[in-house]
Amino acid sequence: MKNSVDVSIARPDTNRQASLVAVDCRVHELLLRQERQERTTLKLIASENFASSAVLEATGSIFTNKYAEGYPGARYYAGNEIVDELENVAVERLKALFGCEHANVQPYSGSPANQAVYRALLSPRDKVMGLPLPEGGHLTHGWAVNFSGTDYQRIPYRLHEKTQQIDYDRLRETAKRERPKLIWVGGTAYPRIFDYAAMAEIAAEVNSYLVADIAHISGLIVAGAHPNPVPHCDVVTSTSHKSIRGPRGGFILSRNEDRYQPLYHPMSKHNLAKRIDRAVFPQLQGGPHVNIIAALAVALHEAATPSFRTYGHQIVRNAKALAQALLERGYDLVTGGTDNHMLILDLRARPLSGKAYAERLAKAGIITNFNMVPGDRRHPALTSGIRLGTPAVTSMGMRETEMVQIADFIDSVCRQPDDQEVHASVRREVADFCTAFEVPGIPDP
């Protein structure tokens, strides 16, 4: 005889197996609206992409329910044998794809991953070199309003005034003068290839850790469309979404041993890999998001396929085609073009701010983000630029021909920024244009 169950406790207000639409029609409506937006607009934000249905399935799986504080084989909760196997799968796939010695898949995102690096390698007030935010860097690379700029001494390195690319000679001079303990290489708005070998030489000359932030370009690296920093860097950090098309999370790659341990950490009992792991847990985080680790493992499986390699190279070809089309229409681009997945429109010669143009483009169904440009005199909340990226539209199956059409859409709006009829017309054209392509992870209406 079955025990009686208090249904009011087991099933508080809804059937536990009920669908979202049955449980919460308001959130379901918002979900449908978001799906429609993503089917009918051009997602040109460089940090966004479309995760596959398989990745989304893993993200929304019952792995959400499991608490797994600790690492495989050393958990603080029972019942984690399957989770241990899952995390090991994700770690081994990362190591195989990037050719690294150690990987940690527990960071909640890119910024926590970067924070863990600071904890593992530095002491408060140590010197850190990074590319400033207005010149393409990231908040966590030593920007003033971020913990990295308040808890550590920030030493910026600059772009060449004419080329707007990293000035490696000047960087070397600054590094020799300042002797930073850590040098960041990476950014959020730098459209050119990073010379990891040159950075490694400079870092070695001043006994500095070299850390690459590849959040934007991890998918390009896996695809062979951008150099791999792993052979040159002590540590590499990344988000797990963006160009690698995974869930919203992060990971850290590193060497096992610390080449500077006798110099900077002579009393430590732990090697570099262990210090990274300890910085993530228990110093910064508690239990990892197991569902995200599962989804990352799926994304890494997808990234190991020949089709993903084709995809990564097509991202770059599309970005170059979009850049060329915009140049032909009279637009200025930071550095004059691109070598990766993004391009930065420099709108200082035009009447409105980057924010104003981004808002008008959004009304026309072209989703971008306003962005600072080198030498920008506008407030960061306004800016003089727009950042464009091709990972998402490439995931939809678009190629170089479509980039020319997208440039025409952008040009129509930006040439007539106050003509709402033009914007409405472009919005209809964009919606029709998008219907010819499938959106990964989103069911057909």
Secondary structure as the mmCIF struct_conf table of DSSP 4:
data_model
#
loop_
_struct_conf.conf_type_id
_struct_conf.id
_struct_conf.beg_label_comp_id
_struct_conf.beg_label_asym_id
_struct_conf.beg_label_seq_id
_struct_conf.end_label_comp_id
_struct_conf.end_label_asym_id
_struct_conf.end_label_seq_id
HELX_LH_PP_P HELX_LH_PP_P1 LYS A 2 SER A 4
HELX_RH_AL_P HELX_RH_AL_P1 VAL A 7 ALA A 10
BEND BEND1 ARG A 11 THR A 14
TURN_TY1_P TURN_TY1_P1 ARG A 16 GLN A 17
HELX_RH_AL_P HELX_RH_AL_P2 LEU A 20 VAL A 23
HELX_RH_AL_P HELX_RH_AL_P3 CYS A 25 THR A 40
BEND BEND2 THR A 41 THR A 41
STRN STRN1 LEU A 42 LYS A 43
TURN_TY1_P TURN_TY1_P2 ALA A 46 SER A 47
HELX_RH_AL_P HELX_RH_AL_P4 SER A 53 THR A 59
TURN_TY1_P TURN_TY1_P3 GLY A 60 GLY A 60
BEND BEND3 SER A 61 SER A 61
HELX_RH_3T_P HELX_RH_3T_P1 ILE A 62 ASN A 65
STRN STRN2 GLY A 70 TYR A 71
TURN_TY1_P TURN_TY1_P4 PRO A 72 GLY A 73
STRN STRN3 ALA A 74 ARG A 75
BEND BEND4 TYR A 76 GLY A 79
HELX_RH_AL_P HELX_RH_AL_P5 GLU A 81 PHE A 98
TURN_TY1_P TURN_TY1_P5 GLY A 99 GLY A 99
BEND BEND5 GLU A 101 GLU A 101
STRN STRN4 HIS A 102 ASN A 104
BEND BEND6 TYR A 108 SER A 109
HELX_RH_AL_P HELX_RH_AL_P6 GLY A 110 LEU A 121
TURN_TY1_P TURN_TY1_P6 PRO A 124 ARG A 125
STRN STRN5 LYS A 127 GLY A 130
HELX_RH_3T_P HELX_RH_3T_P2 LEU A 133 GLU A 135
TURN_TY1_P TURN_TY1_P7 GLY A 136 GLY A 136
HELX_RH_3T_P HELX_RH_3T_P3 LEU A 139 HIS A 141
TURN_TY1_P TURN_TY1_P8 GLY A 142 GLY A 142
TURN_TY1_P TURN_TY1_P9 ALA A 144 VAL A 145
BEND BEND7 ASN A 146 ASN A 146
HELX_RH_AL_P HELX_RH_AL_P7 PHE A 147 THR A 150
BEND BEND8 ASP A 151 TYR A 152
STRN STRN6 GLN A 153 PRO A 156
STRN STRN7 LEU A 159 LEU A 159
TURN_TY1_P TURN_TY1_P10 GLU A 161 THR A 163
BEND BEND9 GLN A 165 GLN A 165
STRN STRN8 ILE A 166 ILE A 166
HELX_RH_AL_P HELX_RH_AL_P8 TYR A 168 GLU A 178
BEND BEND10 LYS A 181 LYS A 181
STRN STRN9 LEU A 182 GLY A 186
BEND BEND11 THR A 188 ALA A 189
BEND BEND12 ARG A 192 ARG A 192
HELX_RH_AL_P HELX_RH_AL_P9 TYR A 196 GLU A 205
TURN_TY1_P TURN_TY1_P11 VAL A 206 ASN A 207
STRN STRN10 TYR A 209 ASP A 213
TURN_TY1_P TURN_TY1_P12 ALA A 215 ILE A 217
HELX_RH_AL_P HELX_RH_AL_P10 SER A 218 ALA A 223
TURN_TY1_P TURN_TY1_P13 GLY A 224 GLY A 224
BEND BEND13 ALA A 225 HIS A 226
TURN_TY1_P TURN_TY1_P14 VAL A 230 HIS A 232
BEND BEND14 ASP A 234 ASP A 234
STRN STRN11 VAL A 235 THR A 239
BEND BEND15 SER A 240 HIS A 241
HELX_RH_3T_P HELX_RH_3T_P4 LYS A 242 ILE A 244
BEND BEND16 ARG A 248 ARG A 248
STRN STRN12 GLY A 250 SER A 254
BEND BEND17 ASN A 256 GLU A 257
TURN_TY1_P TURN_TY1_P15 ARG A 259 TYR A 260
HELX_RH_AL_P HELX_RH_AL_P11 GLN A 261 TYR A 264
TURN_TY1_P TURN_TY1_P16 PRO A 266 MET A 267
BEND BEND18 LYS A 269 HIS A 270
HELX_RH_AL_P HELX_RH_AL_P12 LEU A 272 ARG A 278
HELX_RH_PI_P HELX_RH_PI_P1 ALA A 279 LEU A 284
BEND BEND19 GLY A 286 GLY A 287
HELX_RH_AL_P HELX_RH_AL_P13 VAL A 290 ALA A 303
TURN_TY1_P TURN_TY1_P17 ALA A 304 ALA A 304
BEND BEND20 THR A 305 THR A 305
HELX_RH_AL_P HELX_RH_AL_P14 PRO A 306 GLU A 328
TURN_TY1_P TURN_TY1_P18 ARG A 329 GLY A 330
STRN STRN13 ASP A 332 LEU A 333
HELX_RH_3T_P HELX_RH_3T_P5 VAL A 334 GLY A 336
BEND BEND21 GLY A 337 GLY A 337
BEND BEND22 ASP A 339 HIS A 341
STRN STRN14 MET A 342 ASP A 346
TURN_TY1_P TURN_TY1_P19 ARG A 348 ALA A 349
BEND BEND23 ARG A 350 LEU A 352
HELX_RH_AL_P HELX_RH_AL_P15 GLY A 354 LYS A 363
TURN_TY1_P TURN_TY1_P20 ALA A 364 GLY A 365
STRN STRN15 ILE A 366 ILE A 367
STRN STRN16 ASN A 369 ASN A 371
TURN_TY1_P TURN_TY1_P21 PRO A 374 GLY A 375
BEND BEND24 ARG A 378 ARG A 378
TURN_TY1_P TURN_TY1_P22 PRO A 380 LEU A 382
BEND BEND25 SER A 384 SER A 384
STRN STRN17 GLY A 385 GLY A 389
HELX_RH_AL_P HELX_RH_AL_P16 PRO A 391 SER A 395
TURN_TY1_P TURN_TY1_P23 MET A 396 GLY A 397
HELX_RH_AL_P HELX_RH_AL_P17 GLU A 400 ARG A 415
BEND BEND26 GLN A 416 GLN A 416
TURN_TY1_P TURN_TY1_P24 PRO A 417 ASP A 418
HELX_RH_AL_P HELX_RH_AL_P18 GLN A 420 CYS A 434
TURN_TY1_P TURN_TY1_P25 THR A 435 ALA A 436
BEND BEND27 PHE A 437 PHE A 437
TURN_TY1_P TURN_TY1_P26 PRO A 440 GLY A 441
#
